[in-house]
Amino acid sequence: MRYKLVCILMLFLFSCKSDELDCCGQLLKKLPEVNIETQDYQDIISKDDYITGTFEFFSNDYEFENFSFPMKIRGRGNSSWNFPKKSYQFKFDDKYNLFDMPEDKKWLMLANYSDKTMIRNAIAFELGYLSSLDWSPEFHFAEVSINGESKGLYQFTEKVETGDSNRVKIGDEGYLLEVDQLDRIDDDDIAFWTNKKLLFVVKDPDLEWGSVELEEIESYVNETENILYGETFKDPDLGYSKYIDVDSFVDWYIINEISKNNDAIFFSSVYMNYVSGGKLKMGPLWDFDIAFGNINYNNNEKIEGFWIKNALWIERLFEDQKFVDRVKTRYKYFYNNKNSIIEKARTYSNQIEQSRINNESVWNILGKYVWPNYFIGNSFEDEQIYFENWINDRMDWLNIEINKL
């Protein structure tokens, strides 16, 4: 309430027009708009098969170039594919710097349907920008229509991929891996199991069964796991630190623990990358729409309790006091940035304020349960306050408990 009163006072003092400023005295900008028209107005019903169409972009109040390009589009997602509002992957014929993000052909549109703030993924990426992780996706918000029908607000992001792109930098001798579940992968995915029954899917590059490259990455990951669970795992020369990039593991752990990201217990959307001759690194970050308290199971709605610390590999790392001490030191850095993260959340909330209202007019979900919501607010303000308070309280709890380890 105090926050809103301050904003109202600012508007009065500066005598600003309501159509020029938001509630905090910042210039209002109309978000970009994207109109997608598929060939013969086909519905996008497949996550596997692309259909052709046209992608028309209007910058509105942002300084991007308007354009109209041919494109191909398909669905994406696992459990989220069952929601009325779908997420999509699309690609252009040539590379393009969409929203002034580094140029590429492939892009994603995240629906953020179950996250009524629609900014949980954005804040996770912001934590990534603060981290030592090599790369975190860039993004921008825009309103979308498909075949003349409004689909509401979307978060356009870079895709987690490698190759000759501006994304995960692994060159010609690297691998992008994802820990996933057998019932979530495609029939043509190349994957392997570890002794601890973790399923690693090779996302990039495209490999063949029995190839030298597959043997190399499978051997390295299994050797890493064997050393990690071996008797000499703490040895500075022969132990796990010879095989993994510890700094990336520490920062990845902290970000996922702050958000209490349900699937990050090495269940799914857990990415790693490796370049021949180097060490196994964690990242990029991905999939936070049901993190930050937006979940009603596994006690992950609660600010108390460790979650990622109990995951395979991570639990073993915490048996080494040197790793624990690095987590303590690094957490102080993130904790010192707590207020800036909350301020980022407010900034994005203001940025998408009107578009979030427009999205609600399409999907009508405020005050209603959408899987797996724990908190159900009756307004965007309710949802935003819950989100900000959850981050604040969670980071305060971790600040005490991590220092006890």
C-alpha positions, 0 to 999 in steps of 0.5 A: 500500500505504501508503495502505491501511495508513493507512486500516486504522490510522484504523479501529483508532484510531477503533474504527468498525464496518465497516458504518458507515465505508469504508476511509478512515474516511468514512461509507459511504452506499448509493447511490440506486437506480433501477428502470425498467419499460418498457411491456409490458416492452419492450426498449430497442433504438432510439437514435431512438425512445422507448418509455414506462415508469415511473421509480422512484427510491429515495434510500437513504442520500442526502437526495433525495426518493423518487418514481415518474414516467412517463418515456420512454427510448431508447438513446444512444451511437455505438461504445458502443452496441455494448457489452453495457451500454448508455447511455440518454437519458430524459425526464419529462413535466415538469421535475424536479430529479433528484438535486437537480441543476437541474431539467429534463426530459431526462437521460442515463444513462452506462454507462461500460462500457469505463472500469473505474474508472467515474469518468473522466467524473466527473473530467473534469467536475471539471476543468470545474468548476475552469475558466472554461468557462460550464457543465459537466454535473452528475452523480450515481451510482446503481444501476439495474434495468430491467424487474426485471433489474440493469444495474449502476452508472450515472452520471446526468448533465445533457444537453448542450443549450440552450433554456430549460433550466438548461444551456448558456446561449445565450438566444434568439439563440445556437447550440450546435455540435458538431464531428463526423464525417459517418458519425456524424450523423443524416440530419435533422441540420443541418450545414455544412463549413468550408474546413478540412473540419471538419463543424459540426453545429447541435445547438440550436436546431432550424434549417431548411436555407436559414434566416437563422439557419443562414446567420448561424452558418455565416458566423461560423464560416467567417469565424472560421476564415478569420481564424485561418488568415489573414496577420493572425491575430495582430493584436489588433484584427483577428485571431482574438481578435476572434472567439473567446473565448480564455479558453474555448479555453485552458481547454478545450485544457488539460483535453483535453490533460491527459486526452489525450482521443482524439476531442478533436482536432476529431474528435467530441464537440467542443462550441462555443457562440455568441451573436449579437454575441458570440464563439465559445466552447469547451465544454461538455466531453463524452465522456472514458470512453476518455481518461486513458490508457484507450485502446490506439491513437494513443499516447494511453496514454502520458503523454508527447506532445502530442495536442490541440495538433496539432488543427486550429485549436489548432495554429494558435493555438499559432503565436501566442506570446500564446496560448502564454503564456496556456496556460502561465499557466493550466496553472500553475493546473490543476497547482496543483490536481493533488492535489485532482483525485486526491483527488476520484478517490479520493473517488468511488472510495470512494463507488461502491466497493460499487456497482462490485462489484455492477456487476462481478457483472452484467458480469464484465469485470475482468481482461478486455479491453474495447475500447479498454483499454490497461491491464487490471487484475485488481482495482478497486484496480489500475484505480484506481492506474493511473488516479491514477498516469496523471493524476499523471505526465501532469500532471507531464510537461505541467508541464515541456513546456508551460513549454518552449514 
